[in-house]
Amino acid sequence: MMAAAGGNFSDEEFWKACAELQQPAVARKWELLLETSGISVYRLLEESTWLYKYKIFGVLKDCSPALLKEVYMDLGYRKQWDQYVNELYEKECDGETLVYWQVAYPFPMYNRDYVYIRELRELDMEGRKIYVILAKSTSSSQFPERSGVIRVNQYQQSLAIESDGKGGSRGDLNTKINQKVQKFSIG
């Protein structure tokens, strides 16, 4: 499990993710895409970029917060269940642990890759344990862009998880991804 990277994220960013778990901000312009089995998926079009932000809220009845946190942080395990992972690993660079993730896309699209930092904190909110994981893009000369792969340079994610009080987890996932215009392979 990745330790705190020390200074990449502010205390305020962690508490904001924690507050979002308590009171999801999906007013007005957020569009509900899916609601099933206790999970709600929303999206919001950012008119300045014409790209979407996504929010997922819900309850996983048979998964404890500690287990959900471990699964989320375990990159090796993700490679076992996520068929779209082309490459995924951590690497120490200049005193920070960076994650490299390449996602396989179907022909005729190019694969995407991400270089990001992430940090996990366990917060106490009025006696309730809440796990918060933050991630954001970073750049490093250790991960040069590759031909035929589109680098996602603006990636942010927050995940807040707490007990649902019944042996399961209640969670809130927010993702924002901005990338270059889609490129296609020519056969």
VEXDREN-2710 file (C-alpha; in Angstrom, 1 decimal):
% VEXDREN-2710
k/r/px/py/pz
1/MET/0.0/0.0/0.0
2/MET/1.3/3.5/-0.9
3/ALA/2.3/5.7/2.0
4/ALA/1.5/9.4/2.2
5/ALA/3.6/11.3/-0.2
6/GLY/3.9/14.3/2.1
7/GLY/2.8/17.6/0.6
8/ASN/1.1/16.6/-2.7
9/PHE/-2.4/17.2/-1.4
10/SER/-3.6/19.7/1.2
11/ASP/-5.6/18.8/4.3
12/GLU/-8.4/20.9/2.8
13/GLU/-8.6/18.6/-0.3
14/PHE/-9.0/15.5/2.0
15/TRP/-11.7/17.2/4.1
16/LYS/-13.5/18.3/0.9
17/ALA/-13.7/14.7/-0.3
18/CYS/-14.9/13.6/3.1
19/ALA/-17.6/16.3/3.0
20/GLU/-18.7/15.2/-0.4
21/LEU/-19.4/11.7/1.0
22/GLN/-21.6/13.3/3.7
23/GLN/-23.5/15.6/1.3
24/PRO/-23.1/14.7/-2.4
25/ALA/-23.0/17.9/-4.5
26/VAL/-25.1/16.9/-7.6
27/ALA/-27.5/19.8/-7.8
28/ARG/-28.8/21.4/-11.0
29/LYS/-26.5/20.6/-13.9
30/TRP/-25.5/17.1/-12.9
31/GLU/-27.1/14.5/-15.1
32/LEU/-28.1/11.1/-13.6
33/LEU/-26.8/8.4/-16.0
34/LEU/-27.6/5.3/-14.0
35/GLU/-29.1/4.2/-10.8
36/THR/-29.0/0.5/-9.9
37/SER/-28.3/-1.8/-7.0
38/GLY/-27.7/1.1/-4.6
39/ILE/-25.2/2.9/-7.0
40/SER/-25.9/6.3/-8.7
41/VAL/-23.7/7.6/-11.5
42/TYR/-23.8/11.2/-12.5
43/ARG/-21.9/13.4/-15.1
44/LEU/-21.5/17.1/-15.6
45/LEU/-20.4/18.7/-18.8
46/GLU/-17.8/21.4/-18.3
47/GLU/-18.7/23.9/-20.9
48/SER/-15.3/25.5/-21.0
49/THR/-13.7/22.3/-22.1
50/TRP/-16.6/20.2/-23.4
51/LEU/-15.4/17.3/-21.3
52/TYR/-17.3/15.5/-18.5
53/LYS/-16.7/15.1/-14.8
54/TYR/-18.2/12.0/-13.2
55/LYS/-19.5/11.1/-9.7
56/ILE/-20.4/7.7/-8.4
57/PHE/-22.2/7.3/-5.0
58/GLY/-23.4/4.2/-3.4
59/VAL/-23.3/1.3/-1.0
60/LEU/-21.6/-2.0/-1.4
61/LYS/-23.4/-4.2/1.1
62/ASP/-20.9/-7.1/1.4
63/CYS/-17.6/-5.2/1.3
64/SER/-16.0/-3.6/4.4
65/PRO/-14.4/-0.1/4.0
66/ALA/-11.0/-1.6/4.9
67/LEU/-11.3/-4.3/2.2
68/LEU/-12.5/-1.8/-0.4
69/LYS/-9.6/0.5/0.3
70/GLU/-7.1/-2.4/0.0
71/VAL/-8.6/-3.5/-3.4
72/TYR/-8.5/0.1/-4.7
73/MET/-4.9/0.6/-3.7
74/ASP/-3.6/-2.8/-4.9
75/LEU/-2.3/-2.3/-8.4
76/GLY/-1.3/-5.9/-8.8
77/TYR/-4.8/-7.1/-8.0
78/ARG/-6.3/-4.6/-10.5
79/LYS/-4.3/-6.2/-13.3
80/GLN/-6.0/-9.5/-12.5
81/TRP/-9.6/-8.3/-12.8
82/ASP/-9.4/-5.2/-15.1
83/GLN/-9.1/-6.5/-18.7
84/TYR/-8.3/-2.9/-20.0
85/VAL/-5.1/-2.6/-18.1
86/ASN/-2.2/-2.7/-20.5
87/GLU/0.5/-1.6/-18.0
88/LEU/0.1/-0.6/-14.4
89/TYR/3.0/-0.1/-11.8
90/GLU/4.5/2.2/-9.3
91/LYS/8.0/3.7/-9.5
92/GLU/10.1/5.8/-7.2
93/CYS/11.0/9.1/-8.8
94/ASP/12.8/12.0/-7.0
95/GLY/11.5/10.8/-3.6
96/GLU/7.9/10.4/-4.7
97/THR/6.0/7.2/-5.7
98/LEU/4.4/7.7/-9.1
99/VAL/1.9/5.4/-10.8
100/TYR/2.1/4.6/-14.5
101/TRP/-1.2/3.3/-15.9
102/GLN/-1.8/2.5/-19.6
103/VAL/-5.4/1.7/-20.6
104/ALA/-6.1/-0.5/-23.7
105/TYR/-8.7/1.0/-26.1
106/PRO/-10.3/-0.8/-29.0
107/PHE/-9.2/-0.2/-32.6
108/PRO/-9.3/2.3/-34.2
109/MET/-8.5/4.4/-31.0
110/TYR/-5.1/4.8/-29.4
111/ASN/-4.4/3.6/-25.9
112/ARG/-4.3/6.2/-23.1
113/ASP/-1.8/6.5/-20.4
114/TYR/-1.6/8.3/-17.0
115/VAL/1.2/9.3/-14.7
116/TYR/-0.1/10.3/-11.3
117/ILE/0.5/10.6/-7.6
118/ARG/-1.9/9.3/-5.1
119/GLU/-2.2/9.5/-1.3
120/LEU/-4.3/7.6/1.2
121/ARG/-5.4/9.1/4.5
122/GLU/-7.5/7.6/7.3
123/LEU/-9.7/10.4/8.8
124/ASP/-11.8/10.6/11.9
125/MET/-15.0/12.5/11.5
126/GLU/-16.9/12.6/14.7
127/GLY/-15.8/9.1/15.7
128/ARG/-16.4/7.6/12.2
129/LYS/-13.4/6.2/10.3
130/ILE/-13.3/7.5/6.7
131/TYR/-10.7/6.4/4.1
132/VAL/-9.9/9.1/1.6
133/ILE/-7.7/8.5/-1.5
134/LEU/-6.7/11.4/-3.7
135/ALA/-4.9/11.1/-7.1
136/LYS/-3.8/13.7/-9.7
137/SER/-1.7/13.8/-12.8
138/THR/2.0/14.8/-12.6
139/SER/4.8/14.9/-15.0
140/SER/8.1/13.1/-14.8
141/SER/11.0/12.7/-17.3
142/GLN/11.0/9.0/-16.1
143/PHE/7.8/8.5/-18.1
144/PRO/8.2/10.0/-21.5
145/GLU/5.2/10.0/-23.8
146/ARG/5.0/7.0/-26.2
147/SER/4.2/6.9/-29.9
148/GLY/0.7/5.6/-30.5
149/VAL/-0.4/6.3/-26.9
150/ILE/-2.3/9.4/-25.8
151/ARG/-1.1/10.9/-22.5
152/VAL/-3.9/12.1/-20.2
153/ASN/-2.3/15.2/-18.6
154/GLN/-5.2/16.4/-16.5
155/TYR/-6.5/13.7/-14.3
156/GLN/-8.0/14.1/-10.8
157/GLN/-9.8/11.6/-8.6
158/SER/-11.1/11.5/-5.1
159/LEU/-12.5/8.5/-3.3
160/ALA/-14.1/8.6/0.2
161/ILE/-15.2/5.4/1.9
162/GLU/-16.9/4.7/5.2
163/SER/-18.9/2.0/6.9
164/ASP/-22.6/1.8/6.0
165/GLY/-23.2/0.7/9.6
166/LYS/-24.3/-2.8/8.5
167/GLY/-21.0/-4.5/7.5
168/GLY/-20.7/-2.9/4.1
169/SER/-19.3/0.4/2.6
170/ARG/-20.7/3.7/1.6
171/GLY/-18.6/5.5/-1.0
172/ASP/-18.2/8.5/-3.2
173/LEU/-15.9/8.6/-6.2
174/ASN/-15.3/11.8/-8.2
175/THR/-13.2/11.8/-11.4
176/LYS/-12.2/14.5/-13.8
177/ILE/-10.2/13.6/-16.9
178/ASN/-9.2/16.0/-19.6
179/GLN/-7.3/14.7/-22.6
180/LYS/-6.3/15.7/-26.1
181/VAL/-8.7/15.3/-29.0
182/GLN/-9.2/11.6/-29.9
183/LYS/-6.7/10.2/-32.3
184/PHE/-7.5/7.2/-34.5
185/SER/-5.3/4.5/-35.9
186/ILE/-5.3/4.2/-39.7
187/GLY/-5.2/0.6/-40.8
END
